[in-house]
Amino acid sequence: MSTIEQEQENRETIIRIEGTLALMDNKLNNLRDNHLFHIEKDVRQLRTFIWFIGSTVFLQMCYLIIRTLM
């Protein structure tokens, strides 16, 4: 194989690698921008639900304690 053919093959390989890197960068940006937003939204909803349940249980306990004292 001559050096010219080797250089051409190397160029083609580099172009292929650069295309693969661009695709991976695109997928990582999509994951960061889209999926993490939805995960954060779901965690926020779960936190709100847990606060609601905890507050309800606390108020019921307060009600029972006040009712037994009267």
mmCIF file of the N, C-alpha and C atoms, coordinates in Angstrom:
data_MODEL
# 
_entry.id   MODEL 
# 
loop_
_atom_site.group_PDB 
_atom_site.id 
_atom_site.type_symbol 
_atom_site.label_atom_id 
_atom_site.label_alt_id 
_atom_site.label_comp_id 
_atom_site.label_asym_id 
_atom_site.label_entity_id 
_atom_site.label_seq_id 
_atom_site.pdbx_PDB_ins_code 
_atom_site.Cartn_x 
_atom_site.Cartn_y 
_atom_site.Cartn_z 
_atom_site.occupancy 
_atom_site.B_iso_or_equiv 
_atom_site.pdbx_formal_charge 
_atom_site.auth_seq_id 
_atom_site.auth_comp_id 
_atom_site.auth_asym_id 
_atom_site.auth_atom_id 
_atom_site.pdbx_PDB_model_num 
ATOM 1   N N  . MET A 1 1  ? 0.850   -1.166 0.000  1.00 0.00 ? 1  MET A N  1 
ATOM 2   C CA . MET A 1 1  ? 0.000   0.000  0.000  1.00 0.00 ? 1  MET A CA 1 
ATOM 3   C C  . MET A 1 1  ? 0.898   1.231  0.000  1.00 0.00 ? 1  MET A C  1 
ATOM 4   N N  . SER A 1 2  ? 0.609   2.133  -0.872 1.00 0.00 ? 2  SER A N  1 
ATOM 5   C CA . SER A 1 2  ? 1.434   3.336  -0.963 1.00 0.00 ? 2  SER A CA 1 
ATOM 6   C C  . SER A 1 2  ? 1.028   4.336  0.116  1.00 0.00 ? 2  SER A C  1 
ATOM 7   N N  . THR A 1 3  ? 1.895   5.319  0.292  1.00 0.00 ? 3  THR A N  1 
ATOM 8   C CA . THR A 1 3  ? 1.626   6.313  1.331  1.00 0.00 ? 3  THR A CA 1 
ATOM 9   C C  . THR A 1 3  ? 0.409   7.165  0.988  1.00 0.00 ? 3  THR A C  1 
ATOM 10  N N  . ILE A 1 4  ? 0.173   7.385  -0.311 1.00 0.00 ? 4  ILE A N  1 
ATOM 11  C CA . ILE A 1 4  ? -0.999  8.177  -0.708 1.00 0.00 ? 4  ILE A CA 1 
ATOM 12  C C  . ILE A 1 4  ? -2.281  7.433  -0.359 1.00 0.00 ? 4  ILE A C  1 
ATOM 13  N N  . GLU A 1 5  ? -2.295  6.123  -0.615 1.00 0.00 ? 5  GLU A N  1 
ATOM 14  C CA . GLU A 1 5  ? -3.477  5.325  -0.274 1.00 0.00 ? 5  GLU A CA 1 
ATOM 15  C C  . GLU A 1 5  ? -3.672  5.280  1.240  1.00 0.00 ? 5  GLU A C  1 
ATOM 16  N N  . GLN A 1 6  ? -2.574  5.170  1.986  1.00 0.00 ? 6  GLN A N  1 
ATOM 17  C CA . GLN A 1 6  ? -2.647  5.145  3.447  1.00 0.00 ? 6  GLN A CA 1 
ATOM 18  C C  . GLN A 1 6  ? -3.174  6.476  3.987  1.00 0.00 ? 6  GLN A C  1 
ATOM 19  N N  . GLU A 1 7  ? -2.723  7.573  3.419  1.00 0.00 ? 7  GLU A N  1 
ATOM 20  C CA . GLU A 1 7  ? -3.195  8.885  3.848  1.00 0.00 ? 7  GLU A CA 1 
ATOM 21  C C  . GLU A 1 7  ? -4.695  9.042  3.583  1.00 0.00 ? 7  GLU A C  1 
ATOM 22  N N  . GLN A 1 8  ? -5.132  8.576  2.419  1.00 0.00 ? 8  GLN A N  1 
ATOM 23  C CA . GLN A 1 8  ? -6.552  8.660  2.081  1.00 0.00 ? 8  GLN A CA 1 
ATOM 24  C C  . GLN A 1 8  ? -7.384  7.824  3.046  1.00 0.00 ? 8  GLN A C  1 
ATOM 25  N N  . GLU A 1 9  ? -6.894  6.641  3.358  1.00 0.00 ? 9  GLU A N  1 
ATOM 26  C CA . GLU A 1 9  ? -7.604  5.764  4.299  1.00 0.00 ? 9  GLU A CA 1 
ATOM 27  C C  . GLU A 1 9  ? -7.653  6.406  5.686  1.00 0.00 ? 9  GLU A C  1 
ATOM 28  N N  . ASN A 1 10 ? -6.557  7.025  6.092  1.00 0.00 ? 10 ASN A N  1 
ATOM 29  C CA . ASN A 1 10 ? -6.524  7.702  7.392  1.00 0.00 ? 10 ASN A CA 1 
ATOM 30  C C  . ASN A 1 10 ? -7.515  8.863  7.432  1.00 0.00 ? 10 ASN A C  1 
ATOM 31  N N  . ARG A 1 11 ? -7.598  9.627  6.355  1.00 0.00 ? 11 ARG A N  1 
ATOM 32  C CA . ARG A 1 11 ? -8.552  10.732 6.287  1.00 0.00 ? 11 ARG A CA 1 
ATOM 33  C C  . ARG A 1 11 ? -9.990  10.226 6.424  1.00 0.00 ? 11 ARG A C  1 
ATOM 34  N N  . GLU A 1 12 ? -10.296 9.142  5.711  1.00 0.00 ? 12 GLU A N  1 
ATOM 35  C CA . GLU A 1 12 ? -11.651 8.580  5.778  1.00 0.00 ? 12 GLU A CA 1 
ATOM 36  C C  . GLU A 1 12 ? -11.961 8.089  7.185  1.00 0.00 ? 12 GLU A C  1 
ATOM 37  N N  . THR A 1 13 ? -10.978 7.485  7.821  1.00 0.00 ? 13 THR A N  1 
ATOM 38  C CA . THR A 1 13 ? -11.182 6.995  9.195  1.00 0.00 ? 13 THR A CA 1 
ATOM 39  C C  . THR A 1 13 ? -11.401 8.166  10.152 1.00 0.00 ? 13 THR A C  1 
ATOM 40  N N  . ILE A 1 14 ? -10.645 9.224  9.990  1.00 0.00 ? 14 ILE A N  1 
ATOM 41  C CA . ILE A 1 14 ? -10.798 10.398 10.852 1.00 0.00 ? 14 ILE A CA 1 
ATOM 42  C C  . ILE A 1 14 ? -12.172 11.027 10.654 1.00 0.00 ? 14 ILE A C  1 
ATOM 43  N N  . ILE A 1 15 ? -12.636 11.115 9.412  1.00 0.00 ? 15 ILE A N  1 
ATOM 44  C CA . ILE A 1 15 ? -13.965 11.673 9.141  1.00 0.00 ? 15 ILE A CA 1 
ATOM 45  C C  . ILE A 1 15 ? -15.044 10.817 9.787  1.00 0.00 ? 15 ILE A C  1 
ATOM 46  N N  . ARG A 1 16 ? -14.882 9.501  9.719  1.00 0.00 ? 16 ARG A N  1 
ATOM 47  C CA . ARG A 1 16 ? -15.857 8.590  10.329 1.00 0.00 ? 16 ARG A CA 1 
ATOM 48  C C  . ARG A 1 16 ? -15.870 8.759  11.852 1.00 0.00 ? 16 ARG A C  1 
ATOM 49  N N  . ILE A 1 17 ? -14.689 8.890  12.448 1.00 0.00 ? 17 ILE A N  1 
ATOM 50  C CA . ILE A 1 17 ? -14.597 9.073  13.907 1.00 0.00 ? 17 ILE A CA 1 
ATOM 51  C C  . ILE A 1 17 ? -15.214 10.409 14.317 1.00 0.00 ? 17 ILE A C  1 
ATOM 52  N N  . GLU A 1 18 ? -14.958 11.465 13.546 1.00 0.00 ? 18 GLU A N  1 
ATOM 53  C CA . GLU A 1 18 ? -15.543 12.769 13.866 1.00 0.00 ? 18 GLU A CA 1 
ATOM 54  C C  . GLU A 1 18 ? -17.065 12.722 13.783 1.00 0.00 ? 18 GLU A C  1 
ATOM 55  N N  . GLY A 1 19 ? -17.602 11.984 12.817 1.00 0.00 ? 19 GLY A N  1 
ATOM 56  C CA . GLY A 1 19 ? -19.055 11.838 12.711 1.00 0.00 ? 19 GLY A CA 1 
ATOM 57  C C  . GLY A 1 19 ? -19.626 11.109 13.913 1.00 0.00 ? 19 GLY A C  1 
ATOM 58  N N  . THR A 1 20 ? -18.922 10.069 14.351 1.00 0.00 ? 20 THR A N  1 
ATOM 59  C CA . THR A 1 20 ? -19.375 9.320  15.524 1.00 0.00 ? 20 THR A CA 1 
ATOM 60  C C  . THR A 1 20 ? -19.340 10.200 16.773 1.00 0.00 ? 20 THR A C  1 
ATOM 61  N N  . LEU A 1 21 ? -18.293 11.001 16.916 1.00 0.00 ? 21 LEU A N  1 
ATOM 62  C CA . LEU A 1 21 ? -18.200 11.908 18.064 1.00 0.00 ? 21 LEU A CA 1 
ATOM 63  C C  . LEU A 1 21 ? -19.317 12.947 18.046 1.00 0.00 ? 21 LEU A C  1 
ATOM 64  N N  . ALA A 1 22 ? -19.636 13.464 16.883 1.00 0.00 ? 22 ALA A N  1 
ATOM 65  C CA . ALA A 1 22 ? -20.715 14.447 16.784 1.00 0.00 ? 22 ALA A CA 1 
ATOM 66  C C  . ALA A 1 22 ? -22.045 13.815 17.181 1.00 0.00 ? 22 ALA A C  1 
ATOM 67  N N  . LEU A 1 23 ? -22.275 12.570 16.765 1.00 0.00 ? 23 LEU A N  1 
ATOM 68  C CA . LEU A 1 23 ? -23.511 11.874 17.120 1.00 0.00 ? 23 LEU A CA 1 
ATOM 69  C C  . LEU A 1 23 ? -23.585 11.635 18.627 1.00 0.00 ? 23 LEU A C  1 
ATOM 70  N N  . MET A 1 24 ? -22.474 11.224 19.229 1.00 0.00 ? 24 MET A N  1 
ATOM 71  C CA . MET A 1 24 ? -22.450 11.000 20.677 1.00 0.00 ? 24 MET A CA 1 
ATOM 72  C C  . MET A 1 24 ? -22.685 12.302 21.433 1.00 0.00 ? 24 MET A C  1 
ATOM 73  N N  . ASP A 1 25 ? -22.109 13.403 20.943 1.00 0.00 ? 25 ASP A N  1 
ATOM 74  C CA . ASP A 1 25 ? -22.321 14.703 21.574 1.00 0.00 ? 25 ASP A CA 1 
ATOM 75  C C  . ASP A 1 25 ? -23.787 15.102 21.513 1.00 0.00 ? 25 ASP A C  1 
ATOM 76  N N  . ASN A 1 26 ? -24.417 14.853 20.380 1.00 0.00 ? 26 ASN A N  1 
ATOM 77  C CA . ASN A 1 26 ? -25.836 15.162 20.215 1.00 0.00 ? 26 ASN A CA 1 
ATOM 78  C C  . ASN A 1 26 ? -26.688 14.357 21.191 1.00 0.00 ? 26 ASN A C  1 
ATOM 79  N N  . LYS A 1 27 ? -26.377 13.078 21.332 1.00 0.00 ? 27 LYS A N  1 
ATOM 80  C CA . LYS A 1 27 ? -27.149 12.221 22.244 1.00 0.00 ? 27 LYS A CA 1 
ATOM 81  C C  . LYS A 1 27 ? -26.956 12.648 23.696 1.00 0.00 ? 27 LYS A C  1 
ATOM 82  N N  . LEU A 1 28 ? -25.737 13.013 24.070 1.00 0.00 ? 28 LEU A N  1 
ATOM 83  C CA . LEU A 1 28 ? -25.492 13.475 25.442 1.00 0.00 ? 28 LEU A CA 1 
ATOM 84  C C  . LEU A 1 28 ? -26.224 14.780 25.735 1.00 0.00 ? 28 LEU A C  1 
ATOM 85  N N  . ASN A 1 29 ? -26.227 15.682 24.784 1.00 0.00 ? 29 ASN A N  1 
ATOM 86  C CA . ASN A 1 29 ? -26.965 16.938 24.979 1.00 0.00 ? 29 ASN A CA 1 
ATOM 87  C C  . ASN A 1 29 ? -28.457 16.676 25.125 1.00 0.00 ? 29 ASN A C  1 
ATOM 88  N N  . ASN A 1 30 ? -28.982 15.755 24.336 1.00 0.00 ? 30 ASN A N  1 
ATOM 89  C CA . ASN A 1 30 ? -30.396 15.400 24.427 1.00 0.00 ? 30 ASN A CA 1 
ATOM 90  C C  . ASN A 1 30 ? -30.703 14.803 25.796 1.00 0.00 ? 30 ASN A C  1 
ATOM 91  N N  . LEU A 1 31 ? -29.841 13.929 26.273 1.00 0.00 ? 31 LEU A N  1 
ATOM 92  C CA . LEU A 1 31 ? -30.038 13.326 27.588 1.00 0.00 ? 31 LEU A CA 1 
ATOM 93  C C  . LEU A 1 31 ? -30.010 14.388 28.674 1.00 0.00 ? 31 LEU A C  1 
ATOM 94  N N  . ARG A 1 32 ? -29.035 15.281 28.604 1.00 0.00 ? 32 ARG A N  1 
ATOM 95  C CA . ARG A 1 32 ? -28.900 16.315 29.632 1.00 0.00 ? 32 ARG A CA 1 
ATOM 96  C C  . ARG A 1 32 ? -30.077 17.276 29.619 1.00 0.00 ? 32 ARG A C  1 
ATOM 97  N N  . ASP A 1 33 ? -30.483 17.710 28.443 1.00 0.00 ? 33 ASP A N  1 
ATOM 98  C CA . ASP A 1 33 ? -31.505 18.741 28.347 1.00 0.00 ? 33 ASP A CA 1 
ATOM 99  C C  . ASP A 1 33 ? -32.919 18.211 28.548 1.00 0.00 ? 33 ASP A C  1 
ATOM 100 N N  . ASN A 1 34 ? -33.203 17.032 28.066 1.00 0.00 ? 34 ASN A N  1 
ATOM 101 C CA . ASN A 1 34 ? -34.576 16.551 28.052 1.00 0.00 ? 34 ASN A CA 1 
ATOM 102 C C  . ASN A 1 34 ? -34.848 15.589 29.204 1.00 0.00 ? 34 ASN A C  1 
ATOM 103 N N  . HIS A 1 35 ? -34.108 14.522 29.287 1.00 0.00 ? 35 HIS A N  1 
ATOM 104 C CA . HIS A 1 35 ? -34.421 13.470 30.248 1.00 0.00 ? 35 HIS A CA 1 
ATOM 105 C C  . HIS A 1 35 ? -34.189 13.913 31.688 1.00 0.00 ? 35 HIS A C  1 
ATOM 106 N N  . LEU A 1 36 ? -33.125 14.644 31.929 1.00 0.00 ? 36 LEU A N  1 
ATOM 107 C CA . LEU A 1 36 ? -32.870 15.093 33.298 1.00 0.00 ? 36 LEU A CA 1 
ATOM 108 C C  . LEU A 1 36 ? -33.939 16.068 33.769 1.00 0.00 ? 36 LEU A C  1 
ATOM 109 N N  . PHE A 1 37 ? -34.477 16.853 32.871 1.00 0.00 ? 37 PHE A N  1 
ATOM 110 C CA . PHE A 1 37 ? -35.568 17.759 33.232 1.00 0.00 ? 37 PHE A CA 1 
ATOM 111 C C  . PHE A 1 37 ? -36.777 16.966 33.708 1.00 0.00 ? 37 PHE A C  1 
ATOM 112 N N  . HIS A 1 38 ? -37.113 15.895 32.993 1.00 0.00 ? 38 HIS A N  1 
ATOM 113 C CA . HIS A 1 38 ? -38.281 15.102 33.372 1.00 0.00 ? 38 HIS A CA 1 
ATOM 114 C C  . HIS A 1 38 ? -38.041 14.339 34.673 1.00 0.00 ? 38 HIS A C  1 
ATOM 115 N N  . ILE A 1 39 ? -36.830 13.877 34.887 1.00 0.00 ? 39 ILE A N  1 
ATOM 116 C CA . ILE A 1 39 ? -36.513 13.195 36.144 1.00 0.00 ? 39 ILE A CA 1 
ATOM 117 C C  . ILE A 1 39 ? -36.634 14.175 37.307 1.00 0.00 ? 39 ILE A C  1 
ATOM 118 N N  . GLU A 1 40 ? -36.117 15.386 37.124 1.00 0.00 ? 40 GLU A N  1 
ATOM 119 C CA . GLU A 1 40 ? -36.226 16.408 38.171 1.00 0.00 ? 40 GLU A CA 1 
ATOM 120 C C  . GLU A 1 40 ? -37.685 16.747 38.452 1.00 0.00 ? 40 GLU A C  1 
ATOM 121 N N  . LYS A 1 41 ? -38.499 16.832 37.420 1.00 0.00 ? 41 LYS A N  1 
ATOM 122 C CA . LYS A 1 41 ? -39.925 17.119 37.585 1.00 0.00 ? 41 LYS A CA 1 
ATOM 123 C C  . LYS A 1 41 ? -40.608 16.009 38.381 1.00 0.00 ? 41 LYS A C  1 
ATOM 124 N N  . ASP A 1 42 ? -40.289 14.741 38.080 1.00 0.00 ? 42 ASP A N  1 
ATOM 125 C CA . ASP A 1 42 ? -40.885 13.624 38.803 1.00 0.00 ? 42 ASP A CA 1 
ATOM 126 C C  . ASP A 1 42 ? -40.466 13.625 40.273 1.00 0.00 ? 42 ASP A C  1 
ATOM 127 N N  . VAL A 1 43 ? -39.211 13.924 40.543 1.00 0.00 ? 43 VAL A N  1 
ATOM 128 C CA . VAL A 1 43 ? -38.737 13.979 41.938 1.00 0.00 ? 43 VAL A CA 1 
ATOM 129 C C  . VAL A 1 43 ? -39.449 15.095 42.691 1.00 0.00 ? 43 VAL A C  1 
ATOM 130 N N  . ARG A 1 44 ? -39.656 16.232 42.043 1.00 0.00 ? 44 ARG A N  1 
ATOM 131 C CA . ARG A 1 44 ? -40.364 17.348 42.673 1.00 0.00 ? 44 ARG A CA 1 
ATOM 132 C C  . ARG A 1 44 ? -41.795 16.946 43.023 1.00 0.00 ? 44 ARG A C  1 
ATOM 133 N N  . GLN A 1 45 ? -42.468 16.232 42.118 1.00 0.00 ? 45 GLN A N  1 
ATOM 134 C CA . GLN A 1 45 ? -43.837 15.787 42.385 1.00 0.00 ? 45 GLN A CA 1 
ATOM 135 C C  . GLN A 1 45 ? -43.871 14.795 43.544 1.00 0.00 ? 45 GLN A C  1 
ATOM 136 N N  . LEU A 1 46 ? -42.898 13.885 43.593 1.00 0.00 ? 46 LEU A N  1 
ATOM 137 C CA . LEU A 1 46 ? -42.841 12.932 44.709 1.00 0.00 ? 46 LEU A CA 1 
ATOM 138 C C  . LEU A 1 46 ? -42.605 13.644 46.031 1.00 0.00 ? 46 LEU A C  1 
ATOM 139 N N  . ARG A 1 47 ? -41.741 14.635 46.033 1.00 0.00 ? 47 ARG A N  1 
ATOM 140 C CA . ARG A 1 47 ? -41.463 15.382 47.263 1.00 0.00 ? 47 ARG A CA 1 
ATOM 141 C C  . ARG A 1 47 ? -42.721 16.096 47.749 1.00 0.00 ? 47 ARG A C  1 
ATOM 142 N N  . THR A 1 48 ? -43.482 16.686 46.830 1.00 0.00 ? 48 THR A N  1 
ATOM 143 C CA . THR A 1 48 ? -44.731 17.357 47.193 1.00 0.00 ? 48 THR A CA 1 
ATOM 144 C C  . THR A 1 48 ? -45.728 16.365 47.770 1.00 0.00 ? 48 THR A C  1 
ATOM 145 N N  . PHE A 1 49 ? -45.833 15.197 47.154 1.00 0.00 ? 49 PHE A N  1 
ATOM 146 C CA . PHE A 1 49 ? -46.751 14.167 47.633 1.00 0.00 ? 49 PHE A CA 1 
ATOM 147 C C  . PHE A 1 49 ? -46.356 13.690 49.031 1.00 0.00 ? 49 PHE A C  1 
ATOM 148 N N  . ILE A 1 50 ? -45.064 13.504 49.276 1.00 0.00 ? 50 ILE A N  1 
ATOM 149 C CA . ILE A 1 50 ? -44.606 13.050 50.594 1.00 0.00 ? 50 ILE A CA 1 
ATOM 150 C C  . ILE A 1 50 ? -44.905 14.112 51.657 1.00 0.00 ? 50 ILE A C  1 
ATOM 151 N N  . TRP A 1 51 ? -44.710 15.392 51.327 1.00 0.00 ? 51 TRP A N  1 
ATOM 152 C CA . TRP A 1 51 ? -45.046 16.458 52.277 1.00 0.00 ? 51 TRP A CA 1 
ATOM 153 C C  . TRP A 1 51 ? -46.540 16.464 52.575 1.00 0.00 ? 51 TRP A C  1 
ATOM 154 N N  . PHE A 1 52 ? -47.366 16.248 51.583 1.00 0.00 ? 52 PHE A N  1 
ATOM 155 C CA . PHE A 1 52 ? -48.815 16.215 51.775 1.00 0.00 ? 52 PHE A CA 1 
ATOM 156 C C  . PHE A 1 52 ? -49.207 15.069 52.707 1.00 0.00 ? 52 PHE A C  1 
ATOM 157 N N  . ILE A 1 53 ? -48.682 13.879 52.455 1.00 0.00 ? 53 ILE A N  1 
ATOM 158 C CA . ILE A 1 53 ? -49.006 12.721 53.303 1.00 0.00 ? 53 ILE A CA 1 
ATOM 159 C C  . ILE A 1 53 ? -48.506 12.959 54.727 1.00 0.00 ? 53 ILE A C  1 
ATOM 160 N N  . GLY A 1 54 ? -47.283 13.460 54.866 1.00 0.00 ? 54 GLY A N  1 
ATOM 161 C CA . GLY A 1 54 ? -46.727 13.718 56.206 1.00 0.00 ? 54 GLY A CA 1 
ATOM 162 C C  . GLY A 1 54 ? -47.542 14.746 56.965 1.00 0.00 ? 54 GLY A C  1 
ATOM 163 N N  . SER A 1 55 ? -47.949 15.797 56.288 1.00 0.00 ? 55 SER A N  1 
ATOM 164 C CA . SER A 1 55 ? -48.760 16.825 56.951 1.00 0.00 ? 55 SER A CA 1 
ATOM 165 C C  . SER A 1 55 ? -50.112 16.282 57.375 1.00 0.00 ? 55 SER A C  1 
ATOM 166 N N  . THR A 1 56 ? -50.713 15.462 56.526 1.00 0.00 ? 56 THR A N  1 
ATOM 167 C CA . THR A 1 56 ? -52.007 14.869 56.862 1.00 0.00 ? 56 THR A CA 1 
ATOM 168 C C  . THR A 1 56 ? -51.898 13.981 58.091 1.00 0.00 ? 56 THR A C  1 
ATOM 169 N N  . VAL A 1 57 ? -50.873 13.148 58.145 1.00 0.00 ? 57 VAL A N  1 
ATOM 170 C CA . VAL A 1 57 ? -50.676 12.266 59.300 1.00 0.00 ? 57 VAL A CA 1 
ATOM 171 C C  . VAL A 1 57 ? -50.417 13.098 60.557 1.00 0.00 ? 57 VAL A C  1 
ATOM 172 N N  . PHE A 1 58 ? -49.610 14.133 60.453 1.00 0.00 ? 58 PHE A N  1 
ATOM 173 C CA . PHE A 1 58 ? -49.328 14.973 61.614 1.00 0.00 ? 58 PHE A CA 1 
ATOM 174 C C  . PHE A 1 58 ? -50.590 15.650 62.136 1.00 0.00 ? 58 PHE A C  1 
ATOM 175 N N  . LEU A 1 59 ? -51.415 16.182 61.247 1.00 0.00 ? 59 LEU A N  1 
ATOM 176 C CA . LEU A 1 59 ? -52.647 16.839 61.673 1.00 0.00 ? 59 LEU A CA 1 
ATOM 177 C C  . LEU A 1 59 ? -53.623 15.841 62.307 1.00 0.00 ? 59 LEU A C  1 
ATOM 178 N N  . GLN A 1 60 ? -53.685 14.636 61.783 1.00 0.00 ? 60 GLN A N  1 
ATOM 179 C CA . GLN A 1 60 ? -54.555 13.623 62.389 1.00 0.00 ? 60 GLN A CA 1 
ATOM 180 C C  . GLN A 1 60 ? -54.077 13.257 63.789 1.00 0.00 ? 60 GLN A C  1 
ATOM 181 N N  . MET A 1 61 ? -52.765 13.171 63.963 1.00 0.00 ? 61 MET A N  1 
ATOM 182 C CA . MET A 1 61 ? -52.240 12.870 65.297 1.00 0.00 ? 61 MET A CA 1 
ATOM 183 C C  . MET A 1 61 ? -52.543 14.013 66.266 1.00 0.00 ? 61 MET A C  1 
ATOM 184 N N  . CYS A 1 62 ? -52.396 15.251 65.810 1.00 0.00 ? 62 CYS A N  1 
ATOM 185 C CA . CYS A 1 62 ? -52.727 16.399 66.643 1.00 0.00 ? 62 CYS A CA 1 
ATOM 186 C C  . CYS A 1 62 ? -54.216 16.367 67.036 1.00 0.00 ? 62 CYS A C  1 
ATOM 187 N N  . TYR A 1 63 ? -55.064 16.065 66.093 1.00 0.00 ? 63 TYR A N  1 
ATOM 188 C CA . TYR A 1 63 ? -56.487 15.986 66.354 1.00 0.00 ? 63 TYR A CA 1 
ATOM 189 C C  . TYR A 1 63 ? -56.789 14.912 67.404 1.00 0.00 ? 63 TYR A C  1 
ATOM 190 N N  . LEU A 1 64 ? -56.171 13.753 67.272 1.00 0.00 ? 64 LEU A N  1 
ATOM 191 C CA . LEU A 1 64 ? -56.411 12.684 68.242 1.00 0.00 ? 64 LEU A CA 1 
ATOM 192 C C  . LEU A 1 64 ? -55.896 13.057 69.630 1.00 0.00 ? 64 LEU A C  1 
ATOM 193 N N  . ILE A 1 65 ? -54.763 13.706 69.698 1.00 0.00 ? 65 ILE A N  1 
ATOM 194 C CA . ILE A 1 65 ? -54.215 14.104 71.002 1.00 0.00 ? 65 ILE A CA 1 
ATOM 195 C C  . ILE A 1 65 ? -55.126 15.149 71.655 1.00 0.00 ? 65 ILE A C  1 
ATOM 196 N N  . ILE A 1 66 ? -55.568 16.141 70.898 1.00 0.00 ? 66 ILE A N  1 
ATOM 197 C CA . ILE A 1 66 ? -56.464 17.166 71.446 1.00 0.00 ? 66 ILE A CA 1 
ATOM 198 C C  . ILE A 1 66 ? -57.794 16.555 71.873 1.00 0.00 ? 66 ILE A C  1 
ATOM 199 N N  . ARG A 1 67 ? -58.299 15.640 71.071 1.00 0.00 ? 67 ARG A N  1 
ATOM 200 C CA . ARG A 1 67 ? -59.591 15.009 71.409 1.00 0.00 ? 67 ARG A CA 1 
ATOM 201 C C  . ARG A 1 67 ? -59.496 14.167 72.666 1.00 0.00 ? 67 ARG A C  1 
ATOM 202 N N  . THR A 1 68 ? -58.368 13.476 72.873 1.00 0.00 ? 68 THR A N  1 
ATOM 203 C CA . THR A 1 68 ? -58.234 12.651 74.083 1.00 0.00 ? 68 THR A CA 1 
ATOM 204 C C  . THR A 1 68 ? -58.010 13.512 75.315 1.00 0.00 ? 68 THR A C  1 
ATOM 205 N N  . LEU A 1 69 ? -57.457 14.705 75.173 1.00 0.00 ? 69 LEU A N  1 
ATOM 206 C CA . LEU A 1 69 ? -57.240 15.573 76.313 1.00 0.00 ? 69 LEU A CA 1 
ATOM 207 C C  . LEU A 1 69 ? -58.509 16.275 76.767 1.00 0.00 ? 69 LEU A C  1 
ATOM 208 N N  . MET A 1 70 ? -59.501 16.395 75.901 1.00 0.00 ? 70 MET A N  1 
ATOM 209 C CA . MET A 1 70 ? -60.718 17.099 76.269 1.00 0.00 ? 70 MET A CA 1 
ATOM 210 C C  . MET A 1 70 ? -61.733 16.166 76.831 1.00 0.00 ? 70 MET A C  1 
# 
